Amino acid sequence: MNVNQLMDRMAMTLAGRVSEELHFDTVTSGASDDFNKVTRMATAMVTKWGMSKKIGYLYFEDDGQQQLHKPFSEETAKNIDSEVRRIVDEAYQQCKDLLVEKKKEIGLVAEELLSKEMLTRDDLIRILGPRPFEEKGDFHKYFGSRGDREGPGSSIPPLPKGAGIGDLPGAPEPAPTIFKDLR
């Protein structure tokens, strides 16, 4: 991935928390894993992929537990921390700017979700309009026009009414009861 793709991925990952901040009076603990992912991506950008002008084209090993070995000075450690913080802050701001800019569209999608619970590709096109860039033909090949795997070109037949994934031939056995409580 290039820098722009990584920044977009981090902004996308932060969208849940940013949405909470923009639309609710309080935030939840639900974004903890998102923060972990974003911090790891930003750290790799700085310490492994040479994507920080301040740190340069250096590679720093970690010990497998997300702890960097320190063959570098305290000043370099502070610079790594500051670069990771800068990258995460930029991704956060990118996400916030986009969510504020698209507030009307987000509201329209939210209203539709309240009434339908699940939206298809055609629903999104009806609500938001056509995509702003040329579409690739692969989508229709796999999903058909509705985006629900039931359109033309889909090789996956729809499930019979009332059937679940576990009812299909060859489906895995259900997990032992002890594991269901962990979900």
C-alpha positions in Angstrom: 0.0 0.0 0.0 1.1 3.5 -0.6 0.9 6.4 2.0 -2.4 7.7 0.7 -4.0 4.2 0.8 -2.7 3.7 4.4 -4.0 7.1 5.5 -7.4 6.3 3.9 -7.5 2.9 5.7 -6.6 4.6 9.0 -9.3 7.3 8.5 -11.8 4.6 7.7 -10.8 2.6 10.8 -11.4 5.7 13.0 -14.8 6.5 11.5 -16.8 4.8 14.3 -15.2 6.9 17.1 -15.2 10.1 15.1 -19.0 9.5 14.4 -19.6 9.1 18.1 -17.9 12.3 18.8 -19.8 14.2 16.1 -23.3 12.8 16.7 -23.5 11.8 20.4 -22.9 13.4 23.8 -20.5 10.7 24.9 -18.2 8.1 23.4 -17.9 4.4 24.1 -15.1 1.9 24.6 -15.9 0.2 21.3 -13.1 1.9 19.4 -10.3 0.3 21.4 -9.4 -2.3 18.8 -9.6 0.4 16.1 -7.1 2.5 18.0 -4.8 -0.5 18.3 -5.0 -1.1 14.5 -4.4 2.5 13.6 -1.5 2.9 16.0 0.1 -0.3 14.6 -0.3 0.9 11.0 1.2 4.3 11.8 4.1 2.7 13.8 4.9 0.4 10.8 4.8 3.4 8.5 7.5 5.1 10.6 9.6 2.2 11.8 9.4 -0.4 9.0 8.3 1.2 5.7 10.3 4.4 5.6 7.2 6.6 5.3 8.4 9.3 7.7 10.7 12.1 6.4 11.7 12.9 10.0 12.9 9.3 10.7 13.9 8.4 7.2 14.5 5.1 5.5 15.3 3.0 8.6 13.9 -0.3 9.8 13.5 -1.0 13.5 12.8 -4.6 14.7 10.0 -5.4 17.2 10.1 -8.3 19.5 6.8 -9.8 18.4 4.9 -8.2 21.2 4.7 -4.7 19.5 7.8 -3.6 21.5 10.6 -2.1 19.5 14.1 -3.2 20.2 16.0 0.0 21.0 19.2 0.2 18.9 18.5 3.9 18.8 18.7 6.9 21.1 16.0 8.4 23.4 15.7 11.3 21.0 15.0 8.9 18.1 12.4 7.1 20.3 10.7 10.5 21.0 10.8 11.3 17.2 9.2 7.9 16.5 6.5 8.6 19.0 5.9 12.1 17.7 5.7 10.9 14.1 3.2 8.1 15.0 1.1 10.7 16.8 1.3 13.1 13.8 0.2 10.4 11.4 -2.7 9.2 13.6 -3.8 12.8 14.2 -3.8 13.4 10.4 -5.9 10.3 9.8 -8.3 11.4 12.5 -8.6 14.9 11.0 -9.0 13.5 7.5 -11.9 11.3 8.8 -13.5 14.1 10.7 -13.3 16.5 7.8 -14.9 13.9 5.5 -17.7 13.0 8.0 -18.5 16.7 8.5 -18.4 17.4 4.7 -20.7 14.4 4.0 -23.0 14.9 7.1 -26.2 15.2 4.9 -25.4 12.0 3.1 -24.6 10.2 6.3 -28.0 11.3 7.7 -29.8 10.0 4.6 -28.1 6.6 4.9 -28.8 6.5 8.7 -32.5 7.3 8.1 -32.8 4.5 5.5 -31.0 2.1 7.8 -33.5 2.8 10.6 -36.3 1.8 8.3 -34.7 -1.1 6.4 -31.9 -2.4 8.6 -29.9 -3.6 5.6 -29.1 -1.6 2.4 -28.2 -3.0 -1.0 -25.9 -1.4 -3.5 -29.0 -0.1 -5.5 -30.3 1.5 -2.3 -27.1 3.4 -1.8 -27.1 4.5 -5.5 -30.7 5.7 -5.1 -29.9 7.6 -1.9 -26.4 9.0 -2.8 -26.4 8.9 -6.6 -24.0 7.2 -8.9 -20.4 6.7 -7.8 -18.1 9.7 -8.6 -15.6 7.5 -10.5 -15.8 4.9 -13.3 -16.9 1.5 -12.1 -15.0 -1.7 -12.7 -16.9 -4.6 -14.2 -15.9 -7.0 -11.5 -18.7 -6.0 -9.1 -21.4 -7.1 -11.5 -19.6 -10.3 -12.3 -19.7 -11.4 -8.6 -22.7 -9.6 -7.2 -25.1 -8.7 -10.0 -26.7 -5.3 -10.2 -28.3 -5.3 -6.7 -25.0 -6.0 -4.8 -26.7 -8.8 -2.8 -25.2 -11.9 -4.6 -28.6 -12.7 -6.1 -28.3 -10.7 -9.3 -27.3 -11.9 -12.7 -23.9 -13.4 -12.9 -23.9 -14.6 -9.4 -22.8 -18.2 -9.0 -24.1 -18.3 -5.4 -27.8 -19.2 -5.2 -29.8 -17.5 -2.5 -30.6 -19.4 0.7 -34.0 -21.0 1.0 -36.5 -18.9 3.1 -35.9 -19.5 6.8 -32.5 -21.2 6.2 -29.3 -20.2 7.9 -25.7 -20.8 6.9 -25.6 -23.9 9.3 -28.4 -25.5 7.3 -26.3 -25.8 4.1 -24.8 -29.1 3.2 -21.2 -29.4 4.4 -21.7 -26.5 6.9 -19.4 -26.8 9.9 -20.7 -28.1 13.2 -21.9 -25.5 15.6 -19.3 -24.4 18.2 -19.6 -25.9 21.7 -21.9 -23.9 24.0 -18.9 -22.7 26.0 -17.6 -20.7 23.1 -20.8 -19.1 22.2 -20.7 -17.0 25.4 -17.3 -15.5 24.3 -18.7 -13.7 21.3 
